[in-house]
């Protein structure tokens, strides 16, 4: 039971983390809003709520008397649903990281002029793949066409262009996101196994209780 209780607390923590971060990351931030869309954050919110609801179900199930194991069975069904959601969300985020440069190029093109200037100033870069690739003149860094043309042309490190910085931030963030989501999967799977053990233990205790009652309450010799 102690192991089950620890896992249940971890389940609660997983739900809280997913829900809180999904809310915090909705704050206006050009770069973070590029990396995590409203759809991503909504999925995180739904996952967080689902895990918290499962935690409530687990508390209601565990306080039942030994012979009432159906709530624990329902808990495992809820955990299976959580696991499916985790697989879908985690895999989707992981898959998006496979083509980061191309994916964020499409998002870069959709940004407003002010948003591109904001990122150019933040990272001291001009344009996405090169200085003419949707580069915006303005702000504190890319102040003129001459400034952009004079930037170091380092093809290997792309220090002058925003692709390096945007995909670097995105890769770090998304890797942490899908790693954390798959970490939730470990908690859910262990919780399923622990709940099965609790069900078996309670069934055995109830069976021995019935046998003991048939023997007149004398117990086993």
C-alpha positions as CSV (number, residue, x, y, z in Angstrom):
1,X,0.0,0.0,0.0
2,X,2.9,2.4,0.7
3,X,4.2,2.0,-2.9
4,X,0.7,2.5,-4.2
5,X,0.3,5.7,-2.2
6,X,3.6,7.0,-3.4
7,X,2.6,6.4,-7.0
8,X,-0.7,8.0,-6.4
9,X,1.1,11.2,-5.2
10,X,3.3,11.1,-8.3
11,X,0.1,10.8,-10.4
12,X,-1.2,13.9,-8.6
13,X,2.1,15.7,-9.2
14,X,2.0,14.8,-12.9
15,X,-1.5,16.2,-13.3
16,X,-0.5,19.4,-11.5
17,X,2.7,19.9,-13.6
18,X,0.9,19.4,-16.9
19,X,-2.0,21.7,-16.0
20,X,0.1,24.5,-14.4
21,X,2.7,24.6,-17.2
22,X,0.0,24.6,-19.9
23,X,-1.5,27.7,-18.2
24,X,1.8,29.5,-17.6
25,X,3.1,28.9,-21.1
26,X,0.0,30.6,-22.6
27,X,1.4,34.0,-21.5
28,X,2.2,36.3,-24.4
29,X,5.7,35.3,-25.6
30,X,6.6,35.3,-29.3
31,X,9.2,32.5,-29.1
32,X,7.3,30.3,-26.7
33,X,4.1,30.8,-28.7
34,X,5.9,29.6,-31.8
35,X,7.2,26.5,-30.1
36,X,4.0,25.6,-28.3
37,X,0.8,26.4,-30.1
38,X,-2.6,26.8,-28.5
39,X,-3.5,23.3,-29.6
40,X,-0.4,21.9,-27.8
41,X,-1.3,23.8,-24.7
42,X,-4.9,22.7,-24.8
43,X,-3.7,19.1,-25.1
44,X,-1.5,19.6,-22.1
45,X,-4.4,21.1,-20.2
46,X,-6.7,18.2,-21.1
47,X,-4.0,15.7,-20.0
48,X,-3.5,17.5,-16.7
49,X,-7.2,17.6,-16.0
50,X,-7.5,13.9,-16.9
51,X,-4.7,12.9,-14.6
52,X,-6.2,14.9,-11.7
53,X,-9.6,13.3,-12.3
54,X,-7.9,9.9,-12.2
55,X,-6.3,10.9,-8.9
56,X,-9.8,11.7,-7.5
57,X,-11.0,8.3,-8.7
58,X,-8.1,6.6,-7.1
59,X,-8.8,8.2,-3.7
60,X,-12.4,7.2,-3.9
61,X,-11.5,3.7,-5.0
62,X,-8.8,3.0,-2.3
63,X,-11.0,4.0,0.6
64,X,-13.6,1.3,-0.2
65,X,-13.9,-1.8,1.9
66,X,-11.8,-4.9,0.8
67,X,-14.7,-6.7,-0.9
68,X,-15.5,-3.6,-3.1
69,X,-12.8,-3.8,-5.8
70,X,-14.9,-2.6,-8.8
71,X,-13.8,1.1,-8.2
72,X,-10.2,-0.1,-8.4
73,X,-11.0,-1.8,-11.7
74,X,-12.5,1.4,-13.0
75,X,-9.4,3.2,-11.9
76,X,-7.3,1.0,-14.1
77,X,-9.5,1.7,-17.0
78,X,-9.1,5.4,-16.4
79,X,-5.3,4.9,-16.2
80,X,-5.4,3.1,-19.5
81,X,-7.2,6.1,-21.1
82,X,-4.5,8.4,-19.6
83,X,-1.8,6.2,-21.0
84,X,-3.3,6.4,-24.5
85,X,-3.5,10.2,-24.2
86,X,0.1,10.4,-23.1
87,X,1.3,8.2,-26.0
88,X,-0.5,10.4,-28.5
89,X,0.7,13.7,-27.1
90,X,4.2,12.6,-26.5
91,X,4.6,11.0,-29.9
92,X,3.2,14.1,-31.6
93,X,5.6,16.4,-29.9
94,X,8.5,14.0,-30.6
95,X,7.5,13.7,-34.3
96,X,7.5,17.5,-34.6
97,X,11.1,17.7,-33.5
98,X,12.2,15.6,-36.5
99,X,11.8,18.5,-38.9
100,X,12.3,21.6,-36.7
101,X,14.1,23.8,-39.2
102,X,11.4,23.4,-41.9
103,X,8.6,23.5,-39.4
104,X,9.7,26.7,-37.8
105,X,10.5,28.3,-41.1
106,X,6.8,28.0,-41.9
107,X,6.0,29.6,-38.6
108,X,8.6,32.3,-39.1
109,X,6.9,33.3,-42.4
110,X,3.5,33.6,-40.6
111,X,4.9,36.0,-37.9
112,X,4.0,39.7,-38.2
113,X,6.8,42.2,-39.0
114,X,6.9,43.4,-35.3
115,X,7.2,39.8,-34.1
116,X,10.1,39.1,-36.5
117,X,11.9,42.3,-35.4
118,X,11.4,41.3,-31.8
119,X,13.1,37.9,-32.4
120,X,15.9,39.5,-34.4
121,X,16.6,41.9,-31.6
122,X,16.4,39.2,-29.0
123,X,19.0,37.0,-30.7
124,X,21.0,39.6,-32.7
125,X,20.2,37.9,-36.0
126,X,18.6,38.9,-39.3
127,X,16.3,36.7,-41.4
128,X,15.8,33.0,-41.0
129,X,18.1,30.9,-43.2
130,X,19.9,34.0,-44.5
131,X,19.9,37.8,-44.4
132,X,17.3,38.1,-47.3
133,X,15.0,35.3,-46.0
134,X,12.1,37.3,-44.5
135,X,14.5,39.6,-42.7
136,X,12.9,42.7,-41.3
137,X,14.7,46.1,-41.3
138,X,14.0,47.8,-38.0
139,X,14.5,47.4,-34.3
140,X,17.8,47.7,-32.6
141,X,19.9,45.2,-34.6
142,X,18.8,44.9,-38.2
143,X,18.7,48.6,-38.6
144,X,19.4,48.8,-42.4
145,X,20.0,46.7,-45.5
146,X,23.7,47.7,-45.2
147,X,23.9,46.2,-41.7
148,X,22.3,43.0,-42.8
149,X,24.6,42.7,-45.8
150,X,27.7,43.3,-43.6
151,X,26.8,40.4,-41.2
152,X,29.4,37.6,-41.0
153,X,28.5,34.9,-43.5
154,X,29.2,31.8,-41.4
155,X,27.5,28.9,-43.2
156,X,28.4,26.3,-40.6
157,X,27.2,27.9,-37.4
158,X,24.6,30.3,-38.9
159,X,25.4,32.9,-36.2
160,X,24.0,35.7,-38.2
161,X,20.6,34.1,-38.9
162,X,17.7,33.3,-36.6
163,X,17.3,29.6,-37.6
164,X,20.1,28.6,-35.2
165,X,18.6,30.3,-32.2
166,X,14.9,29.5,-32.8
167,X,15.5,25.8,-33.4
168,X,18.0,25.6,-30.6
169,X,15.4,27.0,-28.1
170,X,12.6,24.8,-29.7
171,X,14.7,21.6,-29.5
172,X,15.6,22.2,-25.9
173,X,11.9,23.0,-25.0
174,X,10.3,20.2,-27.0
175,X,12.7,17.6,-25.9
176,X,12.0,18.5,-22.2
177,X,8.2,18.4,-23.0
178,X,8.0,15.0,-24.6
179,X,10.5,13.5,-22.1
180,X,8.3,14.8,-19.2
181,X,5.2,13.4,-20.9
182,X,6.8,10.0,-21.3
183,X,7.8,10.2,-17.7
184,X,4.1,10.5,-16.9
185,X,3.7,7.2,-18.7
186,X,6.1,5.5,-16.3
187,X,3.9,6.7,-13.4
188,X,0.7,5.6,-15.0
189,X,2.0,2.1,-16.0
190,X,3.4,1.6,-12.5
191,X,0.1,2.8,-11.0
192,X,-1.8,0.2,-13.1
193,X,0.5,-2.6,-11.9
194,X,0.3,-1.4,-8.3
195,X,-3.5,-1.3,-8.5
196,X,-3.7,-4.8,-9.8
197,X,-1.6,-5.9,-6.8
198,X,-4.0,-4.1,-4.4
199,X,-7.0,-5.8,-6.1
200,X,-5.3,-9.2,-5.8
201,X,-4.3,-8.6,-2.2
202,X,-7.9,-7.5,-1.2
203,X,-9.4,-10.4,-3.0
204,X,-7.2,-12.8,-1.1
205,X,-7.9,-11.1,2.2
206,X,-11.6,-11.3,1.5
207,X,-11.3,-15.0,0.5
208,X,-9.5,-15.9,3.6
209,X,-12.0,-13.9,5.6
210,X,-14.9,-16.0,4.2
211,X,-12.9,-19.3,4.8
212,X,-12.3,-18.2,8.4
213,X,-16.0,-17.4,8.8
214,X,-16.9,-20.9,7.6
215,X,-14.5,-22.4,10.2
216,X,-16.3,-20.6,13.0
217,X,-13.8,-17.7,13.2
218,X,-11.1,-20.0,14.6
219,X,-8.6,-19.0,12.0
220,X,-6.0,-21.3,10.5
221,X,-3.9,-23.6,12.5
